[in-house]
């Protein structure tokens, strides 16, 4: 099929980027109205979700869900005629665009007549004015601006607008701590404010509700009456949608939200803000504005501090100019420091306390009036060791120490006397009084909040924090320090991304107080200027979808009559981003097809048959070699000095010399053994050599720039076995031995004319495998056909080959583009959806008509952890025989995520854990049989028993001081686990109600009651 025929339909619907109004076609309008009506009918299904007296179960239907057919899920439905208009702002630091849905007329935003919804005691920036203009015109808006730029102004105006119009407004944030902080801030200003985080519910009937995104999603799935009264939803930190674990929650919420609700999205700077707005516009069929500014009210200057060096170097000035000369000076300083830098790296790796380089920076910052200062480190232990290393430094005056003590005592006064004497509580006060703080996830929440308050009041001058501190309330500093340019992300020790750097560095520079902010990057090893530019001046990370299917999502959507799970897939940002790539792929396809058509050779048919024979010959030789390399055939010929041709990956070392061989355990299969050859090969001498890793070595063919080294290679890397043996020197490292190796190999290749004789598998190696005779005969036949082929007689054969290979590459490129386009056009996740449904039917959650069984209704109540395993354990009665403490301990395996030393479990708890593992293996087995691939051992080990004993003791009444002595887990991590466990228990109560098991319901309730006490559930200081 001609490519143009295949893509013709898609080319009718490009996204238009124009400022003129589009003519309105009556037929298009009619079609759009039909689509809009269908969409509204689908959304109205969400309103049918209501709870009953049995614990919040949906009204269920047995009607078969209609699946959206692929032809209805096409590009037209996602992107048809979305027009993006540019709105003039008269400010070079602010851009304003608006995405308009199909068949809607663009209208200019009009200034609101009468009094504004809210006045501000300061002059608004251009981006704030434009965003408020959108709200006054009742249009959704995405505000993309740097940290501390003032995005909260937009949120408070939207709230004020709703309150004035007697509408409800929801303010949602990614984390509970931020929700608590925002509640306090908004309650002080508006009064009529409530909070819903799961842990805490305050004034749920308020007009303005602050909540986590998970709570909002739950309300949408359950058809809460509150949603019907909402006029606006404010999404704070919307860039959190790119979080791998929880980003999907934001996406679900936006998709499920009624099109009648207007939405304000607050985000750090993102390069694809327009794309996000187009997506919301396409699924909500309403205008969505994008107000973007990269203007910083307080400019930043960036320094590099080479560890062990003599000072700091300004590599980016306040104008944003990268200074190559200063960067080179910094790297020279690092090279001069040498051992000091290496020593720093070693100390940091070993976690020893204190470091002179950090001390130098803090002293310099303090001397140059650079306080207050945030020092970002990517390790909790490092944060603490750096803070302790400042033991001789004091940044607070006497009256400030008194204020610190007063705030501290007020904060801990709600704790019991025993909890007030916890080591972490007592040890932090001396640091705080000297103006030094620590902030990381291992701290108790009450201490983190105390430190946040002290920092905000200027009583903590130097704060050592992990990167989580960069998300939250506006808490700027004069100076930001990075203790490393690298971080371990769980897989690699990589450079921090530009997005991560920008988010943290953005805390530098206090608006209205500082004329500039200072950012200092500590570097302990050489880096290129390109890497430095990418970190400091690179683009922010794009907002990419992290949409994924979950069993809870699938089951909840299938409970609604007429609702198809494919509806939410088709409306996902993930799907939209795929569709948006199609026009560019189309262009590349056209270019690739033209390129293929441009190659026309008279000898093409002959070349095709020639290469076919050549490929068959090569395949036959590989089959022969495979038999030759079998240990029973090969080992007898692995003599020292034999020439073997070897290749590791794409590194072809050509002929090397065998030194010796040995037998080893196969690293990929401990029940198998392999043979490893110590090969003497030539490599380039201008590189850092790691003989243990051939993939890092570059073969050396230049006599003047090569070196012979020993490299271990398994026998499967042998590509040819010669009949030649050479005498090799005993110690190849010496200069004389290197010269002799060069001389011997050069002479041998010259004498043989490059045609090294190979061992014959039959006459030389005496291989008696019947297959080898067939292969050898086939090799001779194919070799003869190749030699007698008409292409073999061409003098320009090699040139013809190169030309034809270029055409083959062009064909491969064209085919790859067509395959990519086909994949983009098809609805993603549908195969996974089918597999998940298959799992649910096998396990008894779904009937054949896709209506829910009891198991399915129970699993709908469980979203905080693994819904399948919890449901299996619940309905198989595995909790029936457990006491309250054992129940809580077992459930802790679902929520604890930190690393810790192996716990010592009682026989009862070990039995509980074994039953959990048995259920996990069963679910993994069924999943794999249904093509939902799961690595069984990895899945089983994901249930972490590290705090089982701790939780059991806590539920049985032990004090917090007693349980922290039994584990090496940070106190803050213990509290986080217990709080997440409380959330799981709340859901388990509802799940027990769903299956009418009052005994289990009571047991879970008792566990929850015993859990919620003392410092673990101390009230937030913001409430």
Secondary structure, 3 states (H helix, E strand, C coil): CCHHHHHCCHHHCCCECCCCCCCCCHHHHHHHHHHHHHHHHHHHHHCCCCCCCCCCCCCCCCCCCCCCCHHHCCHHHHHCCCEEEEECCCCCCCEEEEEECCCCCCCCCCCCCCCCCCCCCCCCCHHHHHHHHHHHCCCEEEEECCCCCCCHHHHHHHHHHHHHCCCEEEEEECCHHHHHHHHHHHHHHHCCEEEECCCCEECCCCCEEEEEHHHHHHHHHCCCHHHHCEEEEEECCHHHHHCCCCHHHHHHHHHHCCCCCEEEEEECCCCCHHHHHHHHHHHHCCCEEEEECCCCCCCEEEEEEECCCCCEEEEECCCCCECHHHHHHHHHHHHHHCHHHHHHHHHHHHCCCCCHHHHHHHHHHHHCCCCCEEEECCCHHHHHHHHHHCCCCCCCCHHHHHHHHHHHHHHHCCCCHHHHCCHHHHHHHHHHHCCEEEECCCCCHHHHHHHHHHHHCCCCCEEEECHHHHCCCCCCECEEEECCCEEECCCCEEECCHHHHHHHHCCECCCCCCCCEEEEEEECCCCCHHHHHHHHHCCCCCCCCCCCCCHHHHHHHHCCCCCCHHHHHHCCHHHHHHHHCHHHHHHHHHHHHHHHHCCCCCCHHHHHHHHHHHHHHHHHHHHHHHHHCCHHHHHHHCCCCEEEEEEECCEEEEEEEEEEEEEEEECCEEEEEEEEEEEEEEEECCCCCCCCCHHHCCECCCHHHEEEEEEEEEHHHEEEEEEEECCCCCCCCCHHHHHHHHHHHHHHHHHHCCCCCECCCCCCCCCCCHHHHHHHHHHHHHHHHHHCCHHHHCCCHHHHHHHHHHHHHHHHHHHHHHHHHHHHHCCCCHHHHHHHHHHHHHHCCECCCCCECHHHHHHCCCCCCCHHHHHHHHHCCCCCCCCHHHHHHHHHCCCCCCCCCCCCCCHHHHHHHHHHHHHHHHHHHHHHHCCCCCCHHHHHHCCCCCCHHHHHHHHCCCCHHHHHCCCCCCHHHHHHHHHHHHHHHHHHHHHHHHCCCHHHHHHHHHHHHHHCCHHHHCCCCCC
